[in-house]
Amino acid sequence: MLKVMIVDNDLVRANPLKQSLLDSGYDVIAHLKDTNNLNDACKRLQPDVVIIDTESPSRDTLEHICVMTANDPRPIMMFTHDGDKDQIKLATQAGVCAYVVGSIENDRLQPVIDAAVARFEEFKHLRSALNEATTKLDERKVVERAKGLLMKQRNLDEGEAYNHLRTMAMQRHTRIGVLAKQIIEAAELLL
C-alpha cells in the first residue's frame, strides 16, 4: 500500500481527493496546507507519493518542490487548473511527474498515480545511468592525464603507461582511477 501525502490549502477540494485515495487502497499519511515545510515533512514521514492540489503552482511552490526533489526525490503529482504550457514546463523541471489539469475521476486516479510512479522510477534510473557515465568519463580523463605523466616521466609509450598503471592498481588493490588521481596529486605537489 502506497503512502500518500496531500498538499492542498482548500479542505473542500482536498477531502474528496483524500476519500478517493482511501477508497482506492492508499494510505494517506499527511495533509499539508502548503509546500513551505514540504522537504522536512517528506524527510520525516517518507511518503511514497506526494500529491499537490493547487489552482496554479506559484514560484514558491515550485522552489519547495525543487528543494525536496534535490534532497529526497519521490514521485510528485500536481492537480491544477492552470494549463499554461510554461507552468507545465516549470513544474516538470521542478520534479513533478504528473501534471493533471482539471479534476480527475476516481477510476482514473490509480492509473495516473501508477504512471507518475513509473515515470519517476524511469527518471531515477536515467539519472543513475547519467551519473555513472559522467563518473566513468571523469575517471577516464584522470587516467589519460596520469598516463601522460607516466609517458613523459618514464619515457613510456601509451600502452606501456596504461599497463604500468593497471599493474600498480592491482598490486595496491585499488581502482585504476583512484591510483591515477593519486599520481596526479603527487605530481602537482612536486611541481
Residue pairs with C-beta under 8 A, 6 or more apart in sequence:
1 25
1 26
1 27
2 26
2 27
2 48
2 49
2 113
2 117
3 26
3 27
3 29
3 45
3 46
3 47
3 48
3 49
4 21
4 26
4 27
4 28
4 29
4 47
4 48
4 49
4 50
4 51
4 113
5 28
5 29
5 30
5 31
5 32
5 41
5 42
5 45
5 47
5 49
5 50
5 51
6 14
6 17
6 18
6 21
6 28
6 30
6 31
6 32
6 51
6 53
7 31
7 32
7 33
7 34
7 35
7 38
7 50
7 51
7 52
7 53
7 54
8 14
8 17
8 31
8 32
8 33
8 52
8 53
8 54
9 33
9 34
9 54
10 53
13 53
14 31
14 53
17 51
17 53
17 79
18 28
18 31
20 106
20 109
21 28
21 51
21 109
22 28
23 106
24 106
24 109
24 110
26 49
26 113
29 45
29 47
30 41
30 45
30 47
32 38
32 41
34 61
35 52
35 60
35 61
35 64
35 65
36 60
36 64
38 50
38 64
38 65
38 67
38 68
39 64
39 67
39 68
39 71
39 72
42 50
42 68
42 72
42 74
43 71
43 72
47 74
48 74
48 75
48 117
49 74
49 75
49 76
49 77
49 113
49 116
49 117
50 68
50 74
50 75
50 76
50 77
51 76
51 77
51 78
51 79
52 61
52 65
52 76
52 77
52 78
52 79
52 96
53 78
53 79
53 80
54 61
54 78
54 79
54 80
55 80
55 81
55 82
56 80
56 81
56 82
56 84
56 87
57 78
57 80
57 82
57 87
57 90
57 91
62 90
62 91
62 94
63 94
65 76
65 91
65 94
65 95
65 96
66 94
66 95
68 74
68 76
68 95
69 76
69 94
69 95
73 95
73 120
73 124
74 120
75 97
75 98
75 113
75 116
75 117
75 119
75 120
76 95
76 96
76 97
76 98
76 116
76 120
77 96
77 97
77 98
77 99
77 100
77 112
77 113
77 116
78 91
78 96
78 98
78 99
78 100
79 100
79 103
79 104
80 87
80 99
80 100
80 101
81 101
81 102
82 101
83 101
88 99
91 99
92 99
97 115
97 116
97 117
97 119
97 120
97 123
98 112
98 113
98 115
98 116
98 119
100 112
104 112
139 175
139 176
139 177
139 180
140 177
142 177
142 180
142 181
142 184
143 162
143 165
143 176
143 177
143 180
145 180
145 184
146 165
146 179
146 180
146 181
146 183
146 184
147 158
147 161
147 162
147 165
147 180
148 161
149 183
149 184
149 187
150 156
150 161
150 164
150 165
150 183
151 157
151 158
151 160
151 161
154 161
154 164
156 164
165 176
165 179
165 180
165 183
166 176
168 179
169 175
169 176
169 178
169 179
172 179
